[in-house]
Structures are given as C-alpha cells and as structure tokens.
C-alpha cells in the first residue's frame, strides 16, 4: 500500500510507484481525503489524476489499483 494525498501526483510519486510495482505482485495506491491539509483538488479529482498517470505504466498498471480513504489507513 502506498498512501498519500497526491495533491497533485508528482514525478516523485510516479517514480516510487514504478519502483514499488516491480517489487510486489499487487500495489494499492491509497489516496487520502484529509481535508485538514486543504487540498487543491478534491479526492475524486486526485484519484482520477493518479489513475490517468499510472495508465501509462504499460503492463505494470494491471497490478495497480487506486483506492480512496478518509479514515486511519489501518482500517
């Protein structure tokens, strides 16, 4: 699981996603709602941006899912 606000997703995030996707069978990118950080984009927009950016990762994109959460990550 790679959690974060991804507001917006950056090249650094994508670099970590690429590296992590080679190390695990399935990678979950968990986009945090976290209104306390006053994000520029709402959680649906951030999720869509992440999904769009990972679509370009070729075959690795099939092993990645994007989820949103608004509670503790452990839940």
N, C-alpha and C positions, 0 to 999 in steps of 0.2 A: 504494500500500500504506500503510495506517495501522496501525502496530504499537503494542502496549501490553499491559499486564497486565489492564486493565479490571476491577479488583478493588475494588469493583464498577464497572460502567459508570456514568458520571455525566452530568448535563445538559451539562456542558462537552464531554465526549466526543461526545455526540449533536449538539451544535452544530457541531463540527468535521466530523463525518460528513455532516451535511446540506449544509454548505458545499462539502465536497470532492466529494460526489456530483453536484453541479451543474457541477463543473469537469472531470470525467473521464468517459469512456464506461463504465468498469468500476472499481469500488473494492473492494479486498480489505482486510478488517479482519483483521489477524493477531493473534490472542490468544496471548500468550506464556505458557508454562508457568511458568518461573522460580521454582522452589521456594525459592531463596535469599531472596526477598522475603517468604517466609512468608505467602502469600495467605490471605484469609479463606475463599475459595471455591476448589474445585478447577477445573481447566481446562475440564472438561465443563460445569460449572455456569456458569462465566463466559461460555463460548461460547453456551450456551442463553439467558442473560440478554441478551447482545448481539443475538442473532437475534430474540428477542421484542421488544426495543426498536426495532430497525430495521424490523420488520414494519409499524409504524405510519407509515412514511415514504411511503406511497402508491406512486406509480409509480416513484419513485427506488429503492425497495427491490429491484426487479427487477435493478438494475445493481450490487448489492452482494452480495458473498459473504463468509462468515466462515470463517476457517481457524484452526487452532491450530498452534503450532510450539514446539520445545524446543531448537533449535539456533541458530546465528547466522542472522540474518534473510537474509543474502546467500545462504545455502544454500537 
